[in-house]
Amino acid sequence: MRYINERQALVDYGKQMLVEGLTTGTGGNLSIFIREEQVMLITPSGIPYMETTKEDIVLMTLEGEILEGERKPSSEYDMHRIFYERTTDVNAVVHTHSDYATVFACLHEDILPLHYIIGSVGSKIRCCGYETFGTEKLAETAFESMNDDKGILLGNHGVLAIGEDLASAFSVAKDIEFIAKLYYRAKSIGTPVLLKEDDLEEVIEKFGTYGQLRTHGQN
């Protein structure tokens, strides 16, 4: 069995998704791309994260051939694959169904910049249109909507986060839920005061150069 450390990371972060409240049940999925070998490790379909083992992780090519594993890969395989095929720096994808972010996904409402942590994602957290889960159309829509950002809301669905490694992608997913929670609560009692464009540019630049901000997220 190849890539033991990467398999264990997917198992650990899958459990952490539940601990952090970023999903429930078997919702969501995670993957790691081994760029030098052009292969992907992805969580299996329908197995609870607390029960997932290293052996359950599926190793596959970007063309869909399963190289190692007896389990069926996540139904959202295409939504991971497309970022690995079409980018040079995305090596991990995290998809969650976190509560507050999914509220705004169901409203098809972008989350505006009310807190500087949004700079880890982009100038705002945009929401793409709805497409059926597990389809190439959803993958295409998600990829086109991401642009230069690190995360988006999937309309009527959840959250998609990308990163240069699994820790970074997971951190972005956490940051999106943190910002969504703030935005929801702030809008409930008033009108959020948004960051100015100049402030956002400075923050985004700092997030791009100060790695620890991008790899720890909100605790």
Protein Blocks (a to p, Z undefined) as FASTA:
>chain_A
ZZkllmmmmmmmmmmmmmnopaghjeccdddddfknopacdddehiafklpcfklpccdd
fkopafbdjbdcdfklmmmmmmmmmpckbcbdcddfbfklmmmmmnopacddfbfklmmn
mmbdcddddddehiaklmmmmmmmnmmafbdcdehibacdddfbfklmmmmmmmmmmmmm
mmmmmmmnmccddddfklmmmmmmmmmmmmmlmmnopZZ
